[in-house]
């Protein structure tokens, strides 16, 4: 692994004092939007941070773009993997290299308004019971047209009750994973795992341990476009392609992602929720989340390991549920 960021001179603050915030940017062939994403990070009004870029052996201009920023700003540290390890290892490597008390993952196609870090850090400083802070999220398309404003607090993330926070994590999106997180809490988690929906499981872990603080301004811009890796892999219609995006070593495996997600939730409830009554309510929320489509995947996933035809049957069931008036998402159950 190479680090092209310039080394600070001996005795400089960089060698003696860790930055307050670490930002990890995992990237693979992100040349289209990458420069804008990095520029928006470096333009933050809150400046006590390091930017750790982990390049998953890109074959486009990603390395050139990153080295250019690293040569001009000592806060930028560029690391390049010797081969594509998959998103899981690359995401987790960003955190392994971090030294800040707070940590944030960044995406190569998202943007931050200048006050994002300042506001999120202040929210965590002001609320010791919060494990994560995230602003309102402005979701835009590839032409920067507004799609929606996402408010995570609408899903109970600020509730004092773990069961209500869990309910929201089983229903909302996973945009909170790009918030600012307490490193000490994240360090005790399983981070990102190699199955579909592991980012949601990570958020379940965090939500069961504390509240998510809301910054009531749209300071985070999430770009949802067809060129996203997750959209491309899902468009291929085979879960093996999606699993291989998480971990390239699993490209020929069939992973029981729905089972893994729900088993992880059961373990996390047992580990973090001490009150018997609240624990029972958490188990109830998990049971309620088993919509017909999710339940169908729990039944059919083991069959998919034996026969790919089971996936065709699962899709047929999903289409039937939609025709009957179901409100299922276009995403696979348990996916982010």
C-alpha positions as CSV (number, residue, x, y, z in Angstrom):
1,X,0.0,0.0,0.0
2,X,1.4,3.4,-0.9
3,X,1.0,6.7,1.0
4,X,1.7,9.7,-1.2
5,X,0.8,12.3,1.3
6,X,3.8,14.5,2.3
7,X,5.3,13.7,5.6
8,X,5.1,16.6,8.1
9,X,8.4,18.0,9.4
10,X,9.6,16.6,12.8
11,X,8.1,18.5,15.7
12,X,5.2,19.9,13.7
13,X,1.7,19.7,15.2
14,X,0.8,16.9,12.8
15,X,3.4,14.6,14.5
16,X,2.3,15.3,18.1
17,X,-1.5,16.0,18.0
18,X,-4.1,13.8,16.4
19,X,-6.8,15.7,14.5
20,X,-10.2,15.9,16.2
21,X,-12.0,14.4,13.1
22,X,-10.9,11.7,10.7
23,X,-12.7,11.5,7.3
24,X,-12.3,8.2,5.4
25,X,-13.0,8.3,1.7
26,X,-13.0,4.8,0.0
27,X,-13.0,5.0,-3.7
28,X,-12.8,2.8,-6.8
29,X,-12.8,4.4,-10.3
30,X,-14.5,7.6,-9.0
31,X,-12.9,10.1,-11.4
32,X,-16.3,11.5,-12.5
33,X,-17.3,13.2,-9.2
34,X,-14.2,12.7,-7.0
35,X,-12.5,16.1,-7.4
36,X,-15.7,17.9,-6.3
37,X,-16.2,15.6,-3.3
38,X,-12.6,16.2,-2.1
39,X,-12.8,19.9,-2.7
40,X,-16.0,20.2,-0.6
41,X,-14.3,18.4,2.3
42,X,-11.2,20.6,2.2
43,X,-13.5,23.7,2.1
44,X,-15.0,22.9,5.5
45,X,-15.1,25.8,8.1
46,X,-14.0,23.2,10.7
47,X,-10.4,22.5,9.8
48,X,-9.1,20.2,12.5
49,X,-9.4,17.0,10.4
50,X,-7.5,14.5,8.3
51,X,-8.8,13.1,5.0
52,X,-7.8,9.5,4.5
53,X,-8.4,8.3,0.9
54,X,-8.3,4.5,0.3
55,X,-8.1,3.8,-3.4
56,X,-9.2,0.2,-4.2
57,X,-6.7,-0.2,-7.1
58,X,-8.6,2.1,-9.5
59,X,-7.8,1.9,-13.2
60,X,-9.0,5.4,-14.2
61,X,-7.7,8.9,-13.1
62,X,-8.6,8.4,-9.5
63,X,-5.0,8.1,-8.3
64,X,-3.9,11.2,-10.3
65,X,-6.7,13.3,-8.8
66,X,-5.9,12.1,-5.2
67,X,-2.2,12.6,-5.5
68,X,-2.8,16.1,-6.8
69,X,-4.8,17.1,-3.7
70,X,-2.4,15.3,-1.4
71,X,0.6,17.3,-2.8
72,X,-1.2,20.6,-1.9
73,X,-2.8,19.9,1.4
74,X,-1.0,18.0,4.3
75,X,-4.4,16.9,5.7
76,X,-4.8,14.6,2.8
77,X,-3.4,11.1,3.1
78,X,-3.6,8.9,0.0
79,X,-3.4,5.1,0.2
80,X,-3.7,2.8,-2.8
81,X,-4.5,-0.9,-2.5
82,X,-2.3,-3.3,-4.5
83,X,-5.5,-5.0,-5.8
84,X,-9.3,-4.5,-5.5
85,X,-10.3,-6.0,-2.2
86,X,-13.9,-5.1,-2.4
87,X,-15.8,-2.4,-0.7
88,X,-15.9,-4.0,2.8
89,X,-12.1,-4.1,3.2
90,X,-11.6,-0.7,1.7
91,X,-14.3,1.0,3.9
92,X,-12.9,-0.6,7.0
93,X,-9.3,0.3,6.1
94,X,-10.2,3.9,6.1
95,X,-11.3,3.6,9.8
96,X,-8.2,1.5,10.7
97,X,-6.0,4.3,9.6
98,X,-8.0,7.0,11.4
99,X,-6.7,8.7,14.6
100,X,-9.5,11.2,15.3
101,X,-12.0,11.1,18.2
102,X,-14.7,11.5,15.6
103,X,-14.9,9.6,12.3
104,X,-16.9,10.1,9.1
105,X,-17.0,8.0,5.9
106,X,-17.3,10.1,2.7
107,X,-18.3,8.9,-0.7
108,X,-16.6,10.0,-3.9
109,X,-19.9,11.2,-5.5
110,X,-21.3,13.2,-2.5
111,X,-20.8,16.8,-1.4
112,X,-20.6,18.6,1.9
113,X,-21.7,22.1,2.5
114,X,-18.9,24.2,4.2
115,X,-20.5,24.0,7.7
116,X,-21.2,20.3,7.7
117,X,-18.3,19.2,10.0
118,X,-18.6,22.3,12.2
119,X,-22.3,21.6,12.9
120,X,-22.0,17.9,13.3
121,X,-19.0,18.1,15.7
122,X,-20.9,20.7,17.7
123,X,-23.9,18.5,17.9
124,X,-21.8,15.6,19.4
125,X,-20.0,17.9,21.7
126,X,-23.3,19.2,23.1
127,X,-24.9,15.8,23.5
128,X,-22.7,13.1,25.2
129,X,-25.5,10.6,24.8
130,X,-25.4,10.8,21.0
131,X,-23.2,8.3,19.2
132,X,-23.7,9.9,15.7
133,X,-24.7,13.2,14.2
134,X,-26.0,13.8,10.7
135,X,-27.6,16.8,9.1
136,X,-30.7,16.8,6.9
137,X,-29.7,15.2,3.6
138,X,-30.4,16.7,0.3
139,X,-30.7,13.9,-2.2
140,X,-30.0,14.9,-5.8
141,X,-29.7,13.1,-9.1
142,X,-26.6,13.2,-11.4
143,X,-27.7,16.6,-12.8
144,X,-27.9,17.9,-9.2
145,X,-31.7,18.2,-9.3
146,X,-33.4,17.8,-5.9
147,X,-35.0,14.4,-5.4
148,X,-35.9,14.7,-1.7
149,X,-34.8,16.0,1.7
150,X,-34.1,13.1,4.1
151,X,-34.7,13.6,7.8
152,X,-33.4,10.7,9.9
153,X,-35.2,12.0,13.0
154,X,-38.5,11.1,11.4
155,X,-37.6,7.5,12.0
156,X,-37.1,7.8,15.8
157,X,-33.3,8.0,15.8
158,X,-33.3,10.6,18.6
159,X,-35.7,8.6,20.8
160,X,-34.5,7.7,24.3
161,X,-35.9,4.2,23.8
162,X,-33.7,1.6,21.9
163,X,-36.8,-0.1,20.5
164,X,-37.9,3.0,18.8
165,X,-34.5,3.7,17.4
166,X,-34.3,0.1,16.2
167,X,-37.6,0.5,14.4
168,X,-36.3,3.5,12.5
169,X,-33.2,1.6,11.5
170,X,-35.3,-1.2,10.1
171,X,-37.4,1.2,8.0
172,X,-35.2,4.2,7.0
173,X,-32.3,4.4,4.5
174,X,-28.7,4.1,5.5
175,X,-27.6,7.7,4.8
176,X,-26.7,8.1,8.5
177,X,-23.7,5.9,7.9
178,X,-22.1,9.0,6.3
179,X,-22.6,11.0,9.5
180,X,-20.0,11.9,12.0
181,X,-19.6,9.0,14.5
182,X,-17.8,8.7,17.8
183,X,-14.7,6.6,17.1
184,X,-14.7,4.8,20.4
185,X,-18.2,3.5,19.7
186,X,-17.4,2.6,16.1
187,X,-14.2,0.8,17.3
188,X,-16.3,-1.6,19.3
189,X,-18.6,-2.5,16.4
190,X,-18.2,-5.1,13.7
191,X,-17.8,-2.3,11.1
192,X,-18.9,-3.2,7.5
193,X,-19.2,-6.9,6.9
194,X,-19.3,-8.9,3.6
195,X,-23.0,-9.3,3.1
196,X,-25.8,-7.2,1.7
197,X,-27.2,-5.0,4.4
198,X,-24.2,-5.0,6.7
199,X,-24.2,-1.2,6.7
200,X,-27.7,-1.3,8.0
201,X,-26.6,-3.8,10.7
202,X,-23.8,-1.3,11.7
203,X,-26.4,1.4,12.1
204,X,-28.6,-1.0,14.2
205,X,-25.5,-1.5,16.4
206,X,-25.0,2.2,16.8
207,X,-28.6,3.0,17.3
208,X,-29.0,0.4,20.1
209,X,-26.1,2.1,21.9
210,X,-27.2,5.7,21.6
211,X,-29.1,8.5,19.9
212,X,-28.4,10.0,16.5
213,X,-28.2,13.8,16.8
214,X,-29.9,15.8,14.0
215,X,-28.4,18.9,12.5
216,X,-31.6,20.6,11.1
217,X,-30.0,22.0,8.0
218,X,-29.4,20.2,4.6
219,X,-25.6,20.3,4.8
220,X,-25.0,16.9,3.3
221,X,-25.6,16.3,-0.4
222,X,-26.1,12.7,-1.5
223,X,-25.9,12.1,-5.2
224,X,-28.1,9.2,-6.4
225,X,-27.2,8.3,-9.9
226,X,-27.1,5.3,-12.2
227,X,-23.3,5.1,-12.2
228,X,-23.2,4.2,-8.6
229,X,-21.5,0.8,-8.0
230,X,-24.4,-0.5,-6.0
231,X,-26.9,0.4,-8.7
232,X,-24.7,-1.2,-11.4
233,X,-24.3,-4.4,-9.5
234,X,-28.1,-4.6,-8.7
235,X,-28.9,-3.9,-12.3
236,X,-27.1,-7.1,-13.3
237,X,-29.8,-9.1,-11.5
238,X,-27.6,-11.6,-9.7
239,X,-26.9,-11.3,-6.0
240,X,-23.4,-12.7,-6.5
241,X,-22.4,-9.5,-8.3
242,X,-23.6,-7.5,-5.3
243,X,-21.8,-9.7,-2.8
244,X,-18.6,-9.5,-4.9
245,X,-18.9,-5.7,-4.7
246,X,-18.6,-6.1,-0.9
247,X,-15.8,-8.7,-1.1
248,X,-14.1,-9.8,-4.3
249,X,-13.2,-13.1,-2.8
250,X,-16.9,-14.0,-2.5
251,X,-17.7,-13.6,-6.2
252,X,-18.6,-17.3,-6.6
253,X,-20.3,-17.7,-3.3
254,X,-23.9,-17.3,-2.3
255,X,-24.2,-15.6,1.0
256,X,-27.3,-15.7,3.2
257,X,-27.5,-12.0,3.5
258,X,-31.0,-11.7,4.8
259,X,-30.3,-14.4,7.5
260,X,-27.0,-12.7,8.4
261,X,-28.7,-9.3,8.9
262,X,-31.5,-10.6,11.1
263,X,-29.2,-12.8,13.1
264,X,-26.9,-9.8,13.7
265,X,-29.9,-7.8,14.9
266,X,-30.8,-10.6,17.4
267,X,-27.2,-10.7,18.7
268,X,-27.0,-6.9,19.0
269,X,-30.3,-6.6,20.9
270,X,-29.1,-9.2,23.3
271,X,-25.8,-7.5,23.8
272,X,-26.8,-3.8,24.1
273,X,-30.4,-3.8,25.5
274,X,-30.4,-4.5,29.2
275,X,-34.0,-3.9,30.2
276,X,-36.0,-7.1,29.8
277,X,-39.1,-5.1,28.7
278,X,-37.3,-2.9,26.2
279,X,-35.4,-6.0,24.9
280,X,-38.8,-7.7,24.3
281,X,-40.0,-4.6,22.5
282,X,-36.9,-4.7,20.3
283,X,-37.6,-8.4,19.4
284,X,-41.1,-7.3,18.6
285,X,-39.9,-4.6,16.2
286,X,-37.7,-7.1,14.5
287,X,-40.6,-9.4,14.0
288,X,-42.9,-6.6,12.7
289,X,-40.2,-5.8,10.1
290,X,-40.6,-9.2,8.5
291,X,-42.9,-8.1,5.7
292,X,-44.0,-10.8,3.2
293,X,-41.2,-10.1,0.8
294,X,-38.5,-10.3,3.6
295,X,-40.1,-13.4,5.0
296,X,-40.0,-15.0,1.5
297,X,-36.3,-14.3,1.2
298,X,-35.7,-15.9,4.6
299,X,-37.4,-19.0,3.3
300,X,-35.8,-19.0,-0.1
301,X,-32.2,-17.9,0.6
302,X,-31.0,-21.3,1.7
303,X,-32.5,-22.7,-1.5
304,X,-30.6,-20.1,-3.5
305,X,-27.4,-21.7,-2.3
306,X,-28.4,-25.0,-3.9
307,X,-30.2,-23.6,-7.0
308,X,-30.2,-20.2,-8.6
309,X,-33.7,-20.9,-9.8
310,X,-34.9,-20.0,-6.3
311,X,-33.9,-16.4,-7.0
312,X,-36.3,-16.4,-9.9
313,X,-39.0,-17.6,-7.7
314,X,-38.2,-14.9,-5.1
315,X,-38.6,-12.2,-7.7
316,X,-41.9,-13.7,-8.9
317,X,-43.2,-13.5,-5.3
318,X,-42.0,-9.9,-5.0
319,X,-43.8,-8.9,-8.2
320,X,-46.9,-10.6,-7.0
321,X,-46.8,-8.8,-3.7
322,X,-46.4,-5.5,-5.5
323,X,-49.4,-6.2,-7.8
324,X,-51.4,-7.0,-4.7
325,X,-50.8,-3.5,-3.4
326,X,-47.5,-4.1,-1.5
327,X,-45.2,-1.2,-0.9
328,X,-41.9,-3.1,-1.3
329,X,-38.8,-1.2,-2.2
330,X,-36.9,-1.9,-5.4
331,X,-34.0,-2.9,-3.3
332,X,-33.3,-6.4,-2.1
333,X,-34.3,-7.0,1.5
334,X,-31.6,-6.1,4.0
335,X,-29.7,-4.1,1.5
336,X,-28.5,-0.5,2.0
